[in-house]
Amino acid sequence: MNKQLRKKRDKLIKEMPSFKEVIRGSLMTYYLTCGNPKCKCHKSSRYRHGPYHYLQVKTKGKNKMYYLHSSSMKEKVAYGISQYNKLWSLLCKVSEINIKLIKKGWK
């Protein structure tokens, strides 16, 4: 049983994404009104300007927003966030296996 757990753990570790690709945060999309009161964006939400994409990161209890200037940047950020989520999920699974191994004496 211990051998199977170790083998499963090693397989999970090999699936982990590169740390170079990992981004912790959320992708936010906004449609905004402009400063021109005569603009049609003030008449209906249907005409708001956008979409504007931001990376939102919470650090030390504060949210920080980073504007994403292009759709390619948005795609890279979305991929980085998905890699973070994959890494987190795999870390949780590895931790569960390690706990099982501890219970069995960690031989």
Residue frames as a rotation matrix with the C-alpha (Angstrom) as fourth column:
MET 1
0.564 0.826 0.000 0.00
0.826 -0.564 0.000 0.00
0.000 0.000 -1.000 0.00
ASN 2
0.430 -0.484 -0.762 2.82
0.161 -0.789 0.592 2.45
-0.888 -0.378 -0.261 0.87
LYS 3
-0.623 -0.709 0.331 4.49
0.407 0.068 0.911 1.72
-0.668 0.702 0.246 -2.47
GLN 4
-0.136 0.683 0.717 1.26
0.976 -0.034 0.217 2.50
0.173 0.729 -0.662 -4.35
LEU 5
0.770 0.428 -0.474 0.82
0.552 -0.818 0.158 5.77
-0.320 -0.383 -0.866 -2.46
ARG 6
0.004 -0.867 -0.499 4.40
0.098 -0.496 0.863 6.84
-0.995 -0.053 0.083 -3.21
LYS 7
-0.671 -0.207 0.712 3.95
0.675 0.227 0.702 5.96
-0.307 0.952 -0.012 -6.87
LYS 8
0.315 0.879 0.357 0.73
0.931 -0.359 0.063 8.00
0.183 0.313 -0.932 -7.03
ARG 9
0.666 -0.138 -0.733 2.43
0.306 -0.845 0.438 10.92
-0.680 -0.517 -0.521 -5.25
ASP 10
-0.421 -0.906 -0.047 5.36
0.253 -0.167 0.953 10.86
-0.871 0.390 0.300 -7.69
LYS 11
-0.406 0.375 0.833 2.93
0.912 0.110 0.395 10.86
0.057 0.920 -0.387 -10.63
LEU 12
0.691 0.708 -0.146 1.10
0.722 -0.687 0.082 13.89
-0.042 -0.162 -0.986 -9.20
ILE 13
0.313 -0.667 -0.677 4.38
0.181 -0.657 0.732 15.75
-0.932 -0.351 -0.084 -8.66
LYS 14
-0.665 -0.580 0.471 5.34
0.530 0.079 0.844 15.17
-0.527 0.811 0.254 -12.32
GLU 15
-0.009 0.777 0.629 2.01
0.971 -0.145 0.193 16.72
0.241 0.613 -0.753 -13.40
MET 16
0.367 0.172 -0.914 2.70
0.617 -0.781 0.101 19.98
-0.696 -0.601 -0.393 -11.54
PRO 17
0.829 -0.012 0.559 3.04
0.472 -0.520 -0.712 23.02
0.299 0.854 -0.425 -13.79
SER 18
-0.258 -0.955 0.147 6.18
0.789 -0.296 -0.538 25.14
0.557 -0.022 0.830 -14.00
PHE 19
0.059 0.232 -0.971 6.32
0.847 -0.526 -0.075 27.83
-0.528 -0.818 -0.228 -11.32
LYS 20
-0.878 -0.446 -0.176 7.22
0.271 -0.764 0.586 30.28
-0.395 0.467 0.791 -14.11
GLU 21
-0.738 0.636 0.227 3.65
0.211 -0.104 0.972 30.03
0.641 0.765 -0.057 -15.43
VAL 22
-0.198 0.692 -0.694 1.71
0.953 0.301 0.029 30.32
0.229 -0.656 -0.720 -12.15
ILE 23
-0.753 0.079 0.653 -0.35
-0.120 -0.993 -0.018 33.44
0.647 -0.092 0.757 -11.38
ARG 24
-0.517 0.612 -0.598 -2.46
0.851 0.291 -0.438 33.83
-0.094 -0.735 -0.672 -8.23
GLY 25
-0.847 0.302 -0.437 -5.36
-0.234 -0.951 -0.203 36.17
-0.477 -0.070 0.876 -8.78
SER 26
0.002 0.916 0.401 -8.63
0.583 0.324 -0.745 36.69
-0.812 0.235 -0.534 -10.58
LEU 27
-0.876 -0.174 0.451 -9.40
0.481 -0.406 0.777 37.85
0.047 0.897 0.439 -14.08
MET 28
-0.164 0.815 -0.556 -11.90
0.468 -0.432 -0.771 40.73
-0.868 -0.387 -0.310 -14.01
THR 29
-0.671 0.051 0.739 -13.80
0.703 -0.270 0.657 42.26
0.233 0.961 0.146 -16.96
TYR 30
-0.296 0.533 -0.792 -15.46
0.458 -0.649 -0.608 45.67
-0.838 -0.543 -0.052 -16.80
TYR 31
-0.203 0.329 0.922 -17.68
0.852 -0.405 0.331 47.77
0.482 0.853 -0.198 -19.07
LEU 32
-0.444 -0.154 -0.883 -17.50
0.746 -0.609 -0.269 51.44
-0.496 -0.778 0.385 -18.06
THR 33
0.759 0.601 0.250 -19.08
0.651 -0.684 -0.331 54.82
-0.028 0.414 -0.910 -18.65
CYS 34
-0.233 -0.879 0.416 -16.87
0.862 -0.385 -0.330 57.67
0.450 0.282 0.847 -19.81
GLY 35
-0.563 -0.093 -0.821 -16.59
0.630 -0.692 -0.353 61.26
-0.536 -0.716 0.448 -18.62
ASN 36
-0.967 0.255 0.018 -18.65
-0.167 -0.684 0.710 62.69
0.193 0.683 0.704 -21.48
PRO 37
-0.607 0.778 0.163 -22.22
-0.098 0.130 -0.987 63.16
-0.788 -0.615 -0.003 -20.17
LYS 38
0.125 0.664 -0.737 -23.57
-0.881 -0.268 -0.391 63.31
-0.457 0.698 0.552 -23.77
CYS 39
-0.754 -0.478 -0.450 -22.13
-0.633 0.712 0.305 59.90
0.174 0.515 -0.839 -24.65
LYS 40
0.160 0.887 -0.432 -24.67
-0.679 0.417 0.605 57.13
0.717 0.197 0.669 -25.23
CYS 41
-0.475 -0.398 -0.785 -22.88
0.242 0.798 -0.551 55.01
0.846 -0.452 -0.283 -22.55
HIS 42
-0.977 0.143 0.158 -24.74
-0.203 -0.404 -0.892 57.09
-0.064 -0.904 0.424 -19.94
LYS 43
-0.253 0.952 -0.171 -28.13
-0.955 -0.218 0.201 56.29
0.154 0.214 0.965 -21.44
SER 44
0.834 0.536 -0.131 -27.91
-0.524 0.844 0.118 52.50
0.173 -0.030 0.984 -21.40
SER 45
0.271 -0.740 0.615 -25.61
-0.508 0.433 0.745 49.82
-0.818 -0.514 -0.259 -20.01
ARG 46
0.733 0.094 0.674 -25.83
0.442 0.687 -0.577 48.27
-0.517 0.720 0.462 -23.48
TYR 47
0.830 -0.365 0.422 -23.54
0.221 -0.479 -0.849 51.03
0.512 0.798 -0.317 -24.81
ARG 48
0.837 -0.547 0.022 -20.85
-0.238 -0.327 0.914 51.04
-0.493 -0.770 -0.404 -22.14
HIS 49
0.441 -0.782 -0.441 -17.20
-0.809 -0.134 -0.573 51.12
0.389 0.609 -0.691 -23.18
GLY 50
-0.080 -0.544 0.835 -15.16
-0.747 0.588 0.312 47.95
-0.661 -0.599 -0.453 -22.95
PRO 51
0.934 0.085 -0.348 -14.48
0.279 0.435 0.856 45.24
0.224 -0.897 0.382 -22.25
TYR 52
0.213 -0.884 0.417 -11.51
-0.756 -0.419 -0.502 46.21
0.619 -0.208 -0.758 -20.08
HIS 53
0.715 -0.018 -0.699 -9.62
0.240 0.945 0.221 43.31
0.656 -0.326 0.681 -18.53
TYR 54
0.225 -0.607 0.762 -7.73
-0.856 -0.497 -0.142 43.38
0.465 -0.621 -0.631 -15.23
LEU 55
-0.119 -0.312 -0.943 -5.78
0.395 0.856 -0.333 40.98
0.911 -0.412 0.021 -13.08
GLN 56
0.484 0.312 0.818 -6.95
-0.622 -0.535 0.572 41.38
0.616 -0.785 -0.065 -9.49
VAL 57
-0.129 -0.616 -0.777 -4.58
0.379 0.694 -0.612 40.23
0.917 -0.373 0.144 -6.75
LYS 58
0.853 0.382 0.356 -5.19
-0.205 -0.382 0.901 40.38
0.481 -0.841 -0.248 -3.00
THR 59
-0.051 -0.927 -0.373 -2.00
0.538 0.289 -0.792 40.97
0.842 -0.240 0.484 -1.03
LYS 60
-0.885 -0.322 -0.335 -1.79
0.435 -0.319 -0.842 41.83
0.164 -0.892 0.422 2.67
GLY 61
-0.318 0.874 -0.367 -5.56
0.713 -0.035 -0.701 42.29
-0.625 -0.484 -0.612 2.79
LYS 62
-0.028 0.269 -0.963 -5.63
-0.361 -0.901 -0.241 44.81
-0.932 0.340 0.123 -0.09
ASN 63
0.530 0.279 0.800 -6.80
0.625 0.509 -0.592 44.32
-0.572 0.814 0.095 -3.65
LYS 64
-0.286 -0.628 -0.724 -4.53
-0.296 -0.660 0.690 45.50
-0.911 0.412 0.003 -6.43
MET 65
0.724 0.584 0.367 -5.65
0.230 0.297 -0.927 45.72
-0.650 0.756 0.081 -10.05
TYR 66
-0.486 -0.860 -0.158 -3.36
-0.028 -0.165 0.986 45.40
-0.874 0.483 0.056 -13.09
TYR 67
0.472 0.667 -0.577 -4.73
-0.575 -0.264 -0.775 46.53
-0.669 0.697 0.259 -16.44
LEU 68
-0.158 -0.447 0.880 -4.22
0.442 0.765 0.468 44.01
-0.883 0.464 0.077 -19.25
HIS 69
-0.299 -0.085 -0.951 -3.46
-0.459 -0.860 0.221 45.98
-0.836 0.503 0.218 -22.41
SER 70
-0.454 0.073 -0.888 -4.15
-0.870 0.176 0.460 43.27
0.190 0.982 -0.016 -24.99
SER 71
0.670 0.741 -0.036 -6.14
-0.730 0.667 0.146 40.12
0.132 -0.071 0.989 -25.57
SER 72
0.306 -0.631 -0.713 -2.89
0.005 0.750 -0.662 38.12
0.952 0.199 0.233 -25.74
MET 73
-0.715 -0.528 0.459 -1.98
-0.408 -0.218 -0.886 39.40
0.568 -0.821 -0.060 -22.27
LYS 74
0.049 0.836 0.546 -5.46
-0.998 0.063 -0.007 38.43
-0.041 -0.545 0.838 -21.06
GLU 75
0.742 0.215 -0.635 -4.97
-0.381 0.915 -0.136 34.92
0.551 0.343 0.760 -22.46
LYS 76
-0.231 -0.916 -0.328 -1.56
-0.003 0.337 -0.941 34.57
0.973 -0.216 -0.080 -20.75
VAL 77
-0.662 0.055 0.747 -3.02
-0.719 -0.326 -0.613 35.70
0.210 -0.944 0.255 -17.43
ALA 78
0.448 0.889 0.096 -5.99
-0.892 0.437 0.118 33.33
0.063 -0.139 0.988 -17.77
TYR 79
0.502 -0.357 -0.788 -3.56
-0.073 0.890 -0.450 30.48
0.862 0.283 0.421 -18.49
GLY 80
-0.582 -0.794 0.175 -1.40
-0.191 -0.075 -0.979 31.45
0.790 -0.603 -0.108 -15.48
ILE 81
-0.280 0.591 0.757 -4.45
-0.960 -0.166 -0.225 31.46
-0.007 -0.790 0.614 -13.21
SER 82
0.748 0.556 -0.364 -5.50
-0.582 0.812 0.044 28.02
0.320 0.178 0.930 -14.49
GLN 83
0.080 -0.812 -0.578 -1.96
0.048 0.583 -0.811 26.77
0.996 0.037 0.085 -13.81
TYR 84
-0.678 -0.245 0.693 -2.14
-0.614 -0.329 -0.718 28.14
0.404 -0.912 0.072 -10.26
ASN 85
0.242 0.875 0.419 -5.44
-0.967 0.251 0.034 26.33
-0.075 -0.413 0.908 -9.69
LYS 86
0.696 -0.077 -0.714 -3.98
-0.221 0.923 -0.315 23.10
0.683 0.377 0.625 -11.08
LEU 87
-0.385 -0.920 -0.071 -0.89
-0.108 0.122 -0.987 23.45
0.917 -0.372 -0.147 -8.86
TRP 88
-0.470 0.273 0.839 -3.03
-0.873 -0.286 -0.396 24.08
0.132 -0.918 0.373 -5.78
SER 89
0.633 0.771 -0.067 -5.22
-0.765 0.636 0.100 21.06
0.119 -0.012 0.993 -6.50
LEU 90
0.465 -0.544 -0.698 -2.19
0.015 0.794 -0.608 18.80
0.885 0.272 0.377 -6.99
LEU 91
-0.586 -0.692 0.422 -0.52
-0.381 -0.224 -0.897 20.12
0.715 -0.686 -0.133 -3.81
CYS 92
-0.013 0.680 0.733 -3.65
-0.999 0.019 -0.036 19.26
-0.038 -0.733 0.679 -1.83
LYS 93
0.846 0.329 -0.419 -3.65
-0.402 0.911 -0.095 15.72
0.351 0.249 0.903 -3.25
VAL 94
0.001 -0.929 -0.370 0.06
0.030 0.370 -0.928 15.25
1.000 -0.010 0.029 -2.48
SER 95
-0.558 -0.161 0.814 -0.54
-0.729 -0.374 -0.573 16.50
0.397 -0.913 0.092 1.06
GLU 96
0.491 0.813 0.313 -3.38
-0.871 0.459 0.176 13.98
-0.001 -0.359 0.933 1.53
ILE 97
0.696 -0.317 -0.644 -1.06
-0.006 0.894 -0.447 11.16
0.718 0.315 0.620 0.40
ASN 98
-0.391 -0.902 0.183 1.68
-0.171 -0.124 -0.977 12.35
0.904 -0.414 -0.106 2.75
ILE 99
-0.202 0.413 0.888 -0.78
-0.974 -0.181 -0.137 12.33
0.104 -0.892 0.439 5.64
LYS 100
0.846 0.500 -0.185 -1.80
-0.497 0.865 0.069 8.76
0.195 0.034 0.980 4.79
LEU 101
0.300 -0.828 -0.473 1.88
0.118 0.525 -0.843 7.79
0.947 0.197 0.255 4.71
ILE 102
-0.508 -0.428 0.747 2.43
-0.630 -0.407 -0.662 9.41
0.587 -0.807 -0.063 8.13
LYS 103
0.339 0.741 0.579 -0.46
-0.940 0.293 0.174 7.38
-0.041 -0.604 0.796 9.54
LYS 104
0.946 0.022 -0.324 1.17
-0.106 0.964 -0.244 4.25
0.307 0.265 0.914 8.18
GLY 105
0.711 -0.691 -0.131 4.53
0.402 0.247 0.881 5.06
-0.577 -0.679 0.454 9.72
TRP 106
0.832 -0.334 -0.442 6.16
-0.526 -0.729 -0.438 6.90
-0.176 0.597 -0.783 6.75
LYS 107
0.304 -0.727 0.616 8.43
0.085 0.664 0.743 4.01
-0.949 -0.174 0.264 5.82
